[in-house]
């Protein structure tokens, strides 16, 4: 192919649907393989290449710094940032870089779509020239590189599932942290304490934590952004996107800051009492266990519900 200048954003090189990958796993698990640097090193780049992830912040504006070494020892640097992150269905990021000879590569915009198809996930990657020239990278190389990487992604996720206990596909119960609590208050009252940022500020978080909310939209696709202030002075940024809200019965949301997970809260009417069912669902059993052991998520959830109970009792 002759060298050519492709300097306008409209120039597009697409991996069409025939070259996408169908992966026998839920979108949450596929997304985790993209989000987690430890998993990324196992499949990012074609077979035989080695990948080192120096920085990979899966959030809008988050940095990307990756080093790839080919079989013959050539090293390629990739730098970029994320534009859009929609868990667990979409990632948009740009990458540029250079090889060991100093030749620069154009800035490439990559759009990754993860679409659920029955019990599987369809992964489609579209790439286009975002900025720069197409003098060192051909469309065939871009398409071939991504296609081979997606095959490795498919194999990696299959191995991850096979490594689960008894070799069975992941079940929700294996990947969940659950709790149930009965509150001595009618369902409408209990639900209302989850629906208002002023109420949440009085009980959300484990013992000793306080929160500061910067934005709160209690509606489907609405965002709640807040900072949790730990008793040790450490701050933790949090971002939640609400998926389903059915007052006063159900709240579903995605916790977008790591560790990424989905939450379902059910409010069961028991007359003068309300039973709350709380479920945190993770992409894998290993991630669930890591959150439970390293971050004390089980104890933290119970302490949070204790604080809610204290607030209800004081009313």
Phi and psi restraints in degrees (value plus and minus 20) as a CYANA .aco file:
   2 UNK   PHI     -90.3   -50.3
   2 UNK   PSI     127.7   167.7
   3 UNK   PHI     -86.0   -46.0
   3 UNK   PSI     119.4   159.4
   4 UNK   PHI    -164.0  -124.0
   4 UNK   PSI     134.2   174.2
   5 UNK   PHI    -116.9   -76.9
   5 UNK   PSI     103.4   143.4
   6 UNK   PHI    -144.4  -104.4
   6 UNK   PSI      67.5   107.5
   7 UNK   PHI    -123.2   -83.2
   7 UNK   PSI     -16.3    23.7
   8 UNK   PHI    -134.8   -94.8
   8 UNK   PSI     123.2   163.2
   9 UNK   PHI     -80.9   -40.9
   9 UNK   PSI     -39.8     0.2
  10 UNK   PHI     -91.3   -51.3
  10 UNK   PSI     -39.4     0.6
  11 UNK   PHI     -86.7   -46.7
  11 UNK   PSI     104.4   144.4
  12 UNK   PHI    -149.2  -109.2
  12 UNK   PSI     116.4   156.4
  13 UNK   PHI    -142.4  -102.4
  13 UNK   PSI      95.6   135.6
  14 UNK   PHI    -137.3   -97.3
  14 UNK   PSI     116.9   156.9
  15 UNK   PHI    -101.5   -61.5
  15 UNK   PSI      89.1   129.1
  16 UNK   PHI     -94.2   -54.2
  16 UNK   PSI     154.3   194.3
  17 UNK   PHI     -82.0   -42.0
  17 UNK   PSI     -49.4    -9.4
  18 UNK   PHI     -84.4   -44.4
  18 UNK   PSI     -43.5    -3.5
  19 UNK   PHI    -121.2   -81.2
  19 UNK   PSI     -11.7    28.3
  20 UNK   PHI     -96.9   -56.9
  20 UNK   PSI     153.9   193.9
  21 UNK   PHI    -141.5  -101.5
  21 UNK   PSI     115.2   155.2
  22 UNK   PHI    -120.7   -80.7
  22 UNK   PSI     100.1   140.1
  23 UNK   PHI    -134.6   -94.6
  23 UNK   PSI     111.2   151.2
  24 UNK   PHI    -101.7   -61.7
  24 UNK   PSI      52.4    92.4
  25 UNK   PHI    -185.2  -145.2
  25 UNK   PSI     135.8   175.8
  26 UNK   PHI     -90.3   -50.3
  26 UNK   PSI     135.3   175.3
  27 UNK   PHI     -74.9   -34.9
  27 UNK   PSI     -54.9   -14.9
  28 UNK   PHI     -80.8   -40.8
  28 UNK   PSI     -59.5   -19.5
  29 UNK   PHI     -91.2   -51.2
  29 UNK   PSI     -60.8   -20.8
  30 UNK   PHI     -82.5   -42.5
  30 UNK   PSI     -64.0   -24.0
  31 UNK   PHI     -80.8   -40.8
  31 UNK   PSI     -59.7   -19.7
  32 UNK   PHI     -82.1   -42.1
  32 UNK   PSI     -55.3   -15.3
  33 UNK   PHI     -86.2   -46.2
  33 UNK   PSI     -46.2    -6.2
  34 UNK   PHI    -103.5   -63.5
  34 UNK   PSI     -54.0   -14.0
  35 UNK   PHI    -101.8   -61.8
  35 UNK   PSI     -53.9   -13.9
  36 UNK   PHI    -108.4   -68.4
  36 UNK   PSI      94.3   134.3
  37 UNK   PHI     -75.6   -35.6
  37 UNK   PSI     -54.7   -14.7
  38 UNK   PHI     -82.9   -42.9
  38 UNK   PSI     -56.5   -16.5
  39 UNK   PHI     -97.8   -57.8
  39 UNK   PSI     -55.1   -15.1
  40 UNK   PHI     -79.0   -39.0
  40 UNK   PSI     -58.6   -18.6
  41 UNK   PHI     -85.0   -45.0
  41 UNK   PSI     -38.4     1.6
  42 UNK   PHI    -103.1   -63.1
  42 UNK   PSI     -35.8     4.2
  43 UNK   PHI    -160.7  -120.7
  43 UNK   PSI     -32.3     7.7
  44 UNK   PHI     -93.1   -53.1
  44 UNK   PSI      88.7   128.7
  45 UNK   PHI      87.3   127.3
  45 UNK   PSI     138.1   178.1
  46 UNK   PHI     -83.9   -43.9
  46 UNK   PSI     146.8   186.8
  47 UNK   PHI     -76.6   -36.6
  47 UNK   PSI     117.2   157.2
  48 UNK   PHI      74.9   114.9
  48 UNK   PSI     -39.8     0.2
  49 UNK   PHI    -103.2   -63.2
  49 UNK   PSI     132.4   172.4
  50 UNK   PHI    -133.1   -93.1
  50 UNK   PSI     122.8   162.8
  51 UNK   PHI    -144.0  -104.0
  51 UNK   PSI     112.3   152.3
  52 UNK   PHI    -138.1   -98.1
  52 UNK   PSI     103.1   143.1
  53 UNK   PHI    -120.6   -80.6
  53 UNK   PSI      92.0   132.0
  54 UNK   PHI    -110.0   -70.0
  54 UNK   PSI     -51.0   -11.0
  55 UNK   PHI    -178.7  -138.7
  55 UNK   PSI     112.4   152.4
  56 UNK   PHI    -177.1  -137.1
  56 UNK   PSI      65.0   105.0
  57 UNK   PHI    -118.2   -78.2
  57 UNK   PSI      82.5   122.5
  58 UNK   PHI    -101.2   -61.2
  58 UNK   PSI      62.8   102.8
  59 UNK   PHI    -182.5  -142.5
  59 UNK   PSI     133.8   173.8
  60 UNK   PHI     -75.8   -35.8
  60 UNK   PSI     105.9   145.9
  61 UNK   PHI      67.9   107.9
  61 UNK   PSI     -28.2    11.8
  62 UNK   PHI     -87.3   -47.3
  62 UNK   PSI     124.5   164.5
  63 UNK   PHI    -101.0   -61.0
  63 UNK   PSI     132.3   172.3
  64 UNK   PHI    -148.4  -108.4
  64 UNK   PSI     104.6   144.6
  65 UNK   PHI    -160.6  -120.6
  65 UNK   PSI      90.8   130.8
  66 UNK   PHI    -151.5  -111.5
  66 UNK   PSI     122.0   162.0
  67 UNK   PHI    -138.9   -98.9
  67 UNK   PSI     110.4   150.4
  68 UNK   PHI    -143.2  -103.2
  68 UNK   PSI     113.6   153.6
  69 UNK   PHI    -138.4   -98.4
  69 UNK   PSI     107.4   147.4
  70 UNK   PHI    -100.2   -60.2
  70 UNK   PSI     154.6   194.6
  71 UNK   PHI     -80.6   -40.6
  71 UNK   PSI     -56.4   -16.4
  72 UNK   PHI    -107.8   -67.8
  72 UNK   PSI      -9.9    30.1
  73 UNK   PHI      71.5   111.5
  73 UNK   PSI     -20.8    19.2
  74 UNK   PHI     -87.8   -47.8
  74 UNK   PSI     116.1   156.1
  75 UNK   PHI    -131.7   -91.7
  75 UNK   PSI     117.0   157.0
  76 UNK   PHI    -146.2  -106.2
  76 UNK   PSI     108.0   148.0
  77 UNK   PHI    -118.4   -78.4
  77 UNK   PSI     117.3   157.3
  78 UNK   PHI    -145.0  -105.0
  78 UNK   PSI     107.8   147.8
  79 UNK   PHI    -151.0  -111.0
  79 UNK   PSI     125.5   165.5
  80 UNK   PHI     158.8   198.8
  80 UNK   PSI    -178.6  -138.6
  81 UNK   PHI    -178.9  -138.9
  81 UNK   PSI     140.2   180.2
  82 UNK   PHI    -105.6   -65.6
  82 UNK   PSI     121.7   161.7
  83 UNK   PHI    -121.5   -81.5
  83 UNK   PSI     -64.4   -24.4
  84 UNK   PHI    -162.7  -122.7
  84 UNK   PSI     119.3   159.3
  85 UNK   PHI    -155.7  -115.7
  85 UNK   PSI      98.2   138.2
  86 UNK   PHI    -146.9  -106.9
  86 UNK   PSI      80.3   120.3
  87 UNK   PHI     -94.4   -54.4
  87 UNK   PSI     116.7   156.7
  88 UNK   PHI    -124.9   -84.9
  88 UNK   PSI      17.3    57.3
  89 UNK   PHI    -138.9   -98.9
  89 UNK   PSI     -31.9     8.1
  90 UNK   PHI    -175.4  -135.4
  90 UNK   PSI     120.6   160.6
  91 UNK   PHI    -156.6  -116.6
  91 UNK   PSI     111.8   151.8
  92 UNK   PHI    -147.3  -107.3
  92 UNK   PSI     105.3   145.3
  93 UNK   PHI    -169.6  -129.6
  93 UNK   PSI     138.2   178.2
  94 UNK   PHI    -136.4   -96.4
  94 UNK   PSI     125.4   165.4
  95 UNK   PHI    -159.2  -119.2
  95 UNK   PSI     115.3   155.3
  96 UNK   PHI    -147.6  -107.6
  96 UNK   PSI    -194.7  -154.7
  97 UNK   PHI     147.5   187.5
  97 UNK   PSI    -186.1  -146.1
  98 UNK   PHI    -175.7  -135.7
  98 UNK   PSI     138.6   178.6
  99 UNK   PHI    -120.0   -80.0
  99 UNK   PSI    -196.0  -156.0
 100 UNK   PHI     -88.6   -48.6
 100 UNK   PSI     -36.0     4.0
 101 UNK   PHI    -106.5   -66.5
 101 UNK   PSI     -26.0    14.0
 102 UNK   PHI      74.0   114.0
 102 UNK   PSI     -23.0    17.0
 103 UNK   PHI     -90.2   -50.2
 103 UNK   PSI     109.3   149.3
 104 UNK   PHI    -107.3   -67.3
 104 UNK   PSI     132.5   172.5
 105 UNK   PHI    -126.9   -86.9
 105 UNK   PSI     135.7   175.7
 106 UNK   PHI     -89.9   -49.9
 106 UNK   PSI     140.6   180.6
 107 UNK   PHI     -99.7   -59.7
 107 UNK   PSI     103.4   143.4
 108 UNK   PHI    -130.1   -90.1
 108 UNK   PSI     110.9   150.9
 109 UNK   PHI    -114.5   -74.5
 109 UNK   PSI     106.6   146.6
 110 UNK   PHI    -136.8   -96.8
 110 UNK   PSI     107.3   147.3
 111 UNK   PHI    -135.9   -95.9
 111 UNK   PSI      95.9   135.9
 112 UNK   PHI    -126.4   -86.4
 112 UNK   PSI     103.5   143.5
 113 UNK   PHI    -134.2   -94.2
 113 UNK   PSI     108.6   148.6
 114 UNK   PHI    -134.9   -94.9
 114 UNK   PSI      89.2   129.2
 115 UNK   PHI    -137.4   -97.4
 115 UNK   PSI     104.9   144.9
 116 UNK   PHI     -91.1   -51.1
 116 UNK   PSI     112.1   152.1
 117 UNK   PHI    -149.4  -109.4
 117 UNK   PSI      79.0   119.0
 118 UNK   PHI      37.0    77.0
 118 UNK   PSI    -137.5   -97.5
 119 UNK   PHI    -114.5   -74.5
 119 UNK   PSI     -14.3    25.7
 120 UNK   PHI    -137.9   -97.9
 120 UNK   PSI    -199.8  -159.8
 121 UNK   PHI    -150.1  -110.1
 121 UNK   PSI     110.5   150.5
 122 UNK   PHI    -113.8   -73.8
 122 UNK   PSI     101.9   141.9
 123 UNK   PHI    -128.3   -88.3
 123 UNK   PSI     102.7   142.7
 124 UNK   PHI    -144.3  -104.3
 124 UNK   PSI     112.0   152.0
 125 UNK   PHI    -137.1   -97.1
 125 UNK   PSI     108.6   148.6
 126 UNK   PHI    -137.3   -97.3
 126 UNK   PSI     114.7   154.7
 127 UNK   PHI    -147.0  -107.0
 127 UNK   PSI     128.0   168.0
 128 UNK   PHI    -170.7  -130.7
 128 UNK   PSI     134.7   174.7
 129 UNK   PHI     -90.7   -50.7
 129 UNK   PSI      99.0   139.0
 130 UNK   PHI    -114.4   -74.4
 130 UNK   PSI     -55.9   -15.9
 131 UNK   PHI    -185.1  -145.1
 131 UNK   PSI     122.4   162.4
 132 UNK   PHI      86.7   126.7
 132 UNK   PSI    -182.1  -142.1
 133 UNK   PHI    -139.9   -99.9
 133 UNK   PSI     138.0   178.0
 134 UNK   PHI    -125.8   -85.8
 134 UNK   PSI      30.4    70.4
 135 UNK   PHI    -110.9   -70.9
 135 UNK   PSI     -42.6    -2.6
 136 UNK   PHI    -136.6   -96.6
 136 UNK   PSI     -30.2     9.8
 137 UNK   PHI    -147.8  -107.8
 137 UNK   PSI     107.1   147.1
 138 UNK   PHI    -114.8   -74.8
 138 UNK   PSI     137.1   177.1
 139 UNK   PHI     -75.3   -35.3
 139 UNK   PSI     -58.4   -18.4
 140 UNK   PHI     -83.4   -43.4
 140 UNK   PSI     -59.3   -19.3
 141 UNK   PHI     -86.8   -46.8
 141 UNK   PSI     -61.6   -21.6
 142 UNK   PHI     -82.4   -42.4
 142 UNK   PSI     -69.7   -29.7
 143 UNK   PHI     -83.8   -43.8
 143 UNK   PSI     -65.5   -25.5
 144 UNK   PHI     -84.1   -44.1
 144 UNK   PSI     -61.1   -21.1
 145 UNK   PHI     -81.5   -41.5
 145 UNK   PSI     -65.2   -25.2
 146 UNK   PHI     -87.5   -47.5
 146 UNK   PSI     -61.3   -21.3
 147 UNK   PHI     -81.4   -41.4
 147 UNK   PSI     -64.0   -24.0
 148 UNK   PHI     -86.6   -46.6
 148 UNK   PSI     -56.3   -16.3
 149 UNK   PHI     -86.2   -46.2
 149 UNK   PSI     -59.6   -19.6
 150 UNK   PHI     -85.8   -45.8
 150 UNK   PSI     -53.7   -13.7
 151 UNK   PHI     -83.8   -43.8
 151 UNK   PSI     -62.0   -22.0
 152 UNK   PHI     -84.9   -44.9
 152 UNK   PSI     -58.3   -18.3
 153 UNK   PHI     -79.2   -39.2
 153 UNK   PSI     -65.6   -25.6
 154 UNK   PHI     -78.8   -38.8
 154 UNK   PSI     -66.7   -26.7
 155 UNK   PHI     -83.7   -43.7
 155 UNK   PSI     -60.9   -20.9
 156 UNK   PHI     -83.9   -43.9
 156 UNK   PSI     -63.3   -23.3
 157 UNK   PHI     -87.6   -47.6
 157 UNK   PSI     -57.2   -17.2
 158 UNK   PHI     -80.5   -40.5
 158 UNK   PSI     -63.4   -23.4
 159 UNK   PHI     -84.9   -44.9
 159 UNK   PSI     -57.2   -17.2
 160 UNK   PHI     -82.8   -42.8
 160 UNK   PSI     -62.9   -22.9
 161 UNK   PHI     -88.6   -48.6
 161 UNK   PSI     -61.7   -21.7
 162 UNK   PHI     -86.1   -46.1
 162 UNK   PSI     -43.5    -3.5
 163 UNK   PHI     -99.1   -59.1
 163 UNK   PSI     -28.8    11.2
 164 UNK   PHI     -88.9   -48.9
 164 UNK   PSI     138.2   178.2
 165 UNK   PHI     -71.5   -31.5
 165 UNK   PSI     113.5   153.5
 166 UNK   PHI      44.3    84.3
 166 UNK   PSI     -11.1    28.9
 167 UNK   PHI      47.9    87.9
 167 UNK   PSI      -5.3    34.7
 168 UNK   PHI    -106.8   -66.8
 168 UNK   PSI     131.7   171.7
 169 UNK   PHI     -76.0   -36.0
 169 UNK   PSI     132.7   172.7
 170 UNK   PHI     -83.2   -43.2
 170 UNK   PSI     117.9   157.9
 171 UNK   PHI    -128.7   -88.7
 171 UNK   PSI     138.4   178.4
 172 UNK   PHI     -78.0   -38.0
 172 UNK   PSI     -60.9   -20.9
 173 UNK   PHI     -83.6   -43.6
 173 UNK   PSI     -52.6   -12.6
 174 UNK   PHI     -89.1   -49.1
 174 UNK   PSI     -46.7    -6.7
 175 UNK   PHI    -125.2   -85.2
 175 UNK   PSI      -9.7    30.3
 176 UNK   PHI    -133.8   -93.8
 176 UNK   PSI     134.0   174.0
 177 UNK   PHI    -136.5   -96.5
 177 UNK   PSI     103.9   143.9
 178 UNK   PHI    -143.3  -103.3
 178 UNK   PSI     135.9   175.9
 179 UNK   PHI    -175.2  -135.2
 179 UNK   PSI     129.6   169.6
 180 UNK   PHI    -149.4  -109.4
 180 UNK   PSI     121.4   161.4
 181 UNK   PHI    -167.8  -127.8
 181 UNK   PSI     115.9   155.9
 182 UNK   PHI    -120.8   -80.8
 182 UNK   PSI     106.8   146.8
 183 UNK   PHI    -131.3   -91.3
 183 UNK   PSI     119.6   159.6
 184 UNK   PHI    -104.2   -64.2
 184 UNK   PSI      49.2    89.2
 185 UNK   PHI    -184.3  -144.3
 185 UNK   PSI     131.4   171.4
 186 UNK   PHI     -85.2   -45.2
 186 UNK   PSI     136.9   176.9
 187 UNK   PHI     -79.6   -39.6
 187 UNK   PSI     -61.3   -21.3
 188 UNK   PHI     -79.6   -39.6
 188 UNK   PSI     -59.5   -19.5
 189 UNK   PHI     -88.0   -48.0
 189 UNK   PSI     -67.3   -27.3
 190 UNK   PHI     -80.6   -40.6
 190 UNK   PSI     -64.9   -24.9
 191 UNK   PHI     -80.1   -40.1
 191 UNK   PSI     -60.4   -20.4
 192 UNK   PHI     -82.1   -42.1
 192 UNK   PSI     -46.2    -6.2
 193 UNK   PHI     -94.9   -54.9
 193 UNK   PSI     -33.0     7.0
 194 UNK   PHI    -116.0   -76.0
 194 UNK   PSI     -30.4     9.6
 195 UNK   PHI    -124.0   -84.0
 195 UNK   PSI     -15.2    24.8
 196 UNK   PHI    -159.2  -119.2
 196 UNK   PSI     109.5   149.5
 197 UNK   PHI     -83.0   -43.0
 197 UNK   PSI     -53.6   -13.6
 198 UNK   PHI     -85.1   -45.1
 198 UNK   PSI     -59.1   -19.1
 199 UNK   PHI     -89.2   -49.2
 199 UNK   PSI     -65.1   -25.1
 200 UNK   PHI     -79.2   -39.2
 200 UNK   PSI     -54.3   -14.3
 201 UNK   PHI     -83.8   -43.8
 201 UNK   PSI     -37.7     2.3
 202 UNK   PHI    -112.0   -72.0
 202 UNK   PSI     -34.0     6.0
 203 UNK   PHI    -161.9  -121.9
 203 UNK   PSI     -31.4     8.6
 204 UNK   PHI     -94.1   -54.1
 204 UNK   PSI     108.7   148.7
 205 UNK   PHI      89.6   129.6
 205 UNK   PSI     140.4   180.4
 206 UNK   PHI     -84.4   -44.4
 206 UNK   PSI     152.8   192.8
 207 UNK   PHI     -76.1   -36.1
 207 UNK   PSI     110.5   150.5
 208 UNK   PHI      71.6   111.6
 208 UNK   PSI     -29.7    10.3
 209 UNK   PHI    -109.1   -69.1
 209 UNK   PSI     128.7   168.7
 210 UNK   PHI    -147.1  -107.1
 210 UNK   PSI     143.2   183.2
 211 UNK   PHI    -152.2  -112.2
 211 UNK   PSI     132.3   172.3
 212 UNK   PHI    -144.8  -104.8
 212 UNK   PSI     101.5   141.5
 213 UNK   PHI    -116.9   -76.9
 213 UNK   PSI     110.9   150.9
 214 UNK   PHI    -119.9   -79.9
 214 UNK   PSI     -49.4    -9.4
 215 UNK   PHI    -172.7  -132.7
 215 UNK   PSI     126.8   166.8
 216 UNK   PHI    -172.8  -132.8
 216 UNK   PSI      94.9   134.9
 217 UNK   PHI    -147.4  -107.4
 217 UNK   PSI      81.1   121.1
 218 UNK   PHI    -107.6   -67.6
 218 UNK   PSI      61.3   101.3
 219 UNK   PHI    -182.6  -142.6
 219 UNK   PSI     140.3   180.3
 220 UNK   PHI     -75.0   -35.0
 220 UNK   PSI     111.7   151.7
 221 UNK   PHI      51.9    91.9
 221 UNK   PSI     -17.2    22.8
 222 UNK   PHI     -93.2   -53.2
 222 UNK   PSI     133.5   173.5
 223 UNK   PHI    -133.3   -93.3
 223 UNK   PSI     116.5   156.5
 224 UNK   PHI    -137.1   -97.1
 224 UNK   PSI      95.0   135.0
 225 UNK   PHI    -133.6   -93.6
 225 UNK   PSI     110.9   150.9
 226 UNK   PHI    -176.1  -136.1
 226 UNK   PSI     143.4   183.4
 227 UNK   PHI    -136.7   -96.7
 227 UNK   PSI     108.8   148.8
 228 UNK   PHI    -114.2   -74.2
 228 UNK   PSI     105.5   145.5
 229 UNK   PHI    -120.3   -80.3
 229 UNK   PSI      91.9   131.9
 230 UNK   PHI     -95.6   -55.6
 230 UNK   PSI     137.5   177.5
 231 UNK   PHI     -84.4   -44.4
 231 UNK   PSI     -37.1     2.9
 232 UNK   PHI    -111.0   -71.0
 232 UNK   PSI     -13.7    26.3
 233 UNK   PHI      69.6   109.6
 233 UNK   PSI     -21.6    18.4
 234 UNK   PHI    -104.8   -64.8
 234 UNK   PSI     115.8   155.8
 235 UNK   PHI    -122.4   -82.4
 235 UNK   PSI     122.6   162.6
 236 UNK   PHI    -147.5  -107.5
 236 UNK   PSI      96.2   136.2
 237 UNK   PHI     -98.5   -58.5
 237 UNK   PSI     117.9   157.9
 238 UNK   PHI    -153.1  -113.1
 238 UNK   PSI     124.9   164.9
 239 UNK   PHI    -160.5  -120.5
 239 UNK   PSI     108.3   148.3
 240 UNK   PHI    -143.4  -103.4
 240 UNK   PSI     118.2   158.2
 241 UNK   PHI    -136.8   -96.8
 241 UNK   PSI      99.6   139.6
 242 UNK   PHI     -93.5   -53.5
 242 UNK   PSI     115.9   155.9
 243 UNK   PHI    -122.1   -82.1
 243 UNK   PSI     -79.2   -39.2
 244 UNK   PHI    -146.8  -106.8
 244 UNK   PSI     117.3   157.3
 245 UNK   PHI    -155.4  -115.4
 245 UNK   PSI     100.0   140.0
 246 UNK   PHI    -150.3  -110.3
 246 UNK   PSI      74.6   114.6
 247 UNK   PHI     -93.9   -53.9
 247 UNK   PSI     119.6   159.6
 248 UNK   PHI    -121.1   -81.1
 248 UNK   PSI      18.5    58.5
 249 UNK   PHI    -123.8   -83.8
 249 UNK   PSI     -54.5   -14.5
 250 UNK   PHI    -174.1  -134.1
 250 UNK   PSI     121.7   161.7
 251 UNK   PHI    -155.3  -115.3
 251 UNK   PSI     109.4   149.4
 252 UNK   PHI    -145.5  -105.5
 252 UNK   PSI     116.8   156.8
 253 UNK   PHI    -170.3  -130.3
 253 UNK   PSI     141.5   181.5
 254 UNK   PHI    -125.4   -85.4
 254 UNK   PSI     108.9   148.9
 255 UNK   PHI    -111.8   -71.8
 255 UNK   PSI      85.9   125.9
 256 UNK   PHI    -104.3   -64.3
 256 UNK   PSI     -40.6    -0.6
 257 UNK   PHI    -110.0   -70.0
 257 UNK   PSI     126.0   166.0
 258 UNK   PHI     -84.1   -44.1
 258 UNK   PSI     131.1   171.1
 259 UNK   PHI     -90.7   -50.7
 259 UNK   PSI     109.0   149.0
 260 UNK   PHI     -85.3   -45.3
 260 UNK   PSI     116.7   156.7
 261 UNK   PHI    -181.2  -141.2
 261 UNK   PSI     150.1   190.1
 262 UNK   PHI    -132.9   -92.9
 262 UNK   PSI     127.0   167.0
 263 UNK   PHI    -148.1  -108.1
 263 UNK   PSI     115.3   155.3
 264 UNK   PHI    -143.2  -103.2
 264 UNK   PSI     105.8   145.8
 265 UNK   PHI    -140.3  -100.3
 265 UNK   PSI     101.7   141.7
 266 UNK   PHI    -131.8   -91.8
 266 UNK   PSI     118.8   158.8
 267 UNK   PHI    -135.0   -95.0
 267 UNK   PSI      88.6   128.6
 268 UNK   PHI    -117.2   -77.2
 268 UNK   PSI     105.5   145.5
 269 UNK   PHI     -95.8   -55.8
 269 UNK   PSI      97.2   137.2
 270 UNK   PHI    -141.7  -101.7
 270 UNK   PSI      24.0    64.0
 271 UNK   PHI      55.7    95.7
 271 UNK   PSI    -134.8   -94.8
 272 UNK   PHI    -101.0   -61.0
 272 UNK   PSI     -23.5    16.5
 273 UNK   PHI    -140.3  -100.3
 273 UNK   PSI     144.8   184.8
 274 UNK   PHI    -154.4  -114.4
 274 UNK   PSI     109.0   149.0
 275 UNK   PHI    -120.4   -80.4
 275 UNK   PSI     102.9   142.9
 276 UNK   PHI    -121.5   -81.5
 276 UNK   PSI     106.6   146.6
 277 UNK   PHI    -126.5   -86.5
 277 UNK   PSI     100.0   140.0
 278 UNK   PHI    -137.1   -97.1
 278 UNK   PSI     105.5   145.5
 279 UNK   PHI    -148.8  -108.8
 279 UNK   PSI     104.5   144.5
 280 UNK   PHI    -126.5   -86.5
 280 UNK   PSI     100.6   140.6
 281 UNK   PHI    -135.2   -95.2
 281 UNK   PSI     102.8   142.8
 282 UNK   PHI    -127.0   -87.0
 282 UNK   PSI     147.2   187.2
 283 UNK   PHI     -90.5   -50.5
 283 UNK   PSI     -54.2   -14.2
 284 UNK   PHI    -158.9  -118.9
 284 UNK   PSI     141.8   181.8
 285 UNK   PHI     -84.0   -44.0
 285 UNK   PSI     -59.7   -19.7
 286 UNK   PHI     -81.3   -41.3
 286 UNK   PSI     -61.0   -21.0
 287 UNK   PHI     -87.3   -47.3
 287 UNK   PSI     -61.2   -21.2
 288 UNK   PHI     -78.5   -38.5
 288 UNK   PSI     -66.7   -26.7
 289 UNK   PHI     -86.0   -46.0
 289 UNK   PSI     -56.5   -16.5
 290 UNK   PHI     -84.2   -44.2
 290 UNK   PSI     -64.9   -24.9
 291 UNK   PHI     -83.8   -43.8
 291 UNK   PSI     -59.6   -19.6
 292 UNK   PHI     -87.2   -47.2
 292 UNK   PSI     -61.9   -21.9
 293 UNK   PHI    -103.5   -63.5
 293 UNK   PSI     -63.0   -23.0
 294 UNK   PHI    -105.3   -65.3
 294 UNK   PSI     -52.3   -12.3
 295 UNK   PHI    -128.7   -88.7
 295 UNK   PSI     -21.4    18.6
 296 UNK   PHI      41.2    81.2
 296 UNK   PSI      19.4    59.4
 297 UNK   PHI     -84.8   -44.8
 297 UNK   PSI     -54.9   -14.9
 298 UNK   PHI     -85.6   -45.6
 298 UNK   PSI     -69.7   -29.7
 299 UNK   PHI     -85.1   -45.1
 299 UNK   PSI     -58.9   -18.9
 300 UNK   PHI     -82.5   -42.5
 300 UNK   PSI     -60.4   -20.4
 301 UNK   PHI     -84.1   -44.1
 301 UNK   PSI     -64.3   -24.3
 302 UNK   PHI     -83.7   -43.7
 302 UNK   PSI     -59.4   -19.4
 303 UNK   PHI     -86.1   -46.1
 303 UNK   PSI     -57.6   -17.6
 304 UNK   PHI     -82.9   -42.9
 304 UNK   PSI     -65.2   -25.2
 305 UNK   PHI     -87.7   -47.7
 305 UNK   PSI     -50.5   -10.5
 306 UNK   PHI     -81.8   -41.8
 306 UNK   PSI     -62.5   -22.5
 307 UNK   PHI     -86.5   -46.5
 307 UNK   PSI     -58.5   -18.5
 308 UNK   PHI     -82.6   -42.6
 308 UNK   PSI     -61.9   -21.9
 309 UNK   PHI     -84.1   -44.1
 309 UNK   PSI     -60.8   -20.8
 310 UNK   PHI     -82.9   -42.9
 310 UNK   PSI     -59.2   -19.2
 311 UNK   PHI     -85.5   -45.5
 311 UNK   PSI     -63.1   -23.1
 312 UNK   PHI     -85.4   -45.4
 312 UNK   PSI     -60.9   -20.9
 313 UNK   PHI     -83.7   -43.7
 313 UNK   PSI     -55.0   -15.0
 314 UNK   PHI     -95.8   -55.8
 314 UNK   PSI     -33.1     6.9
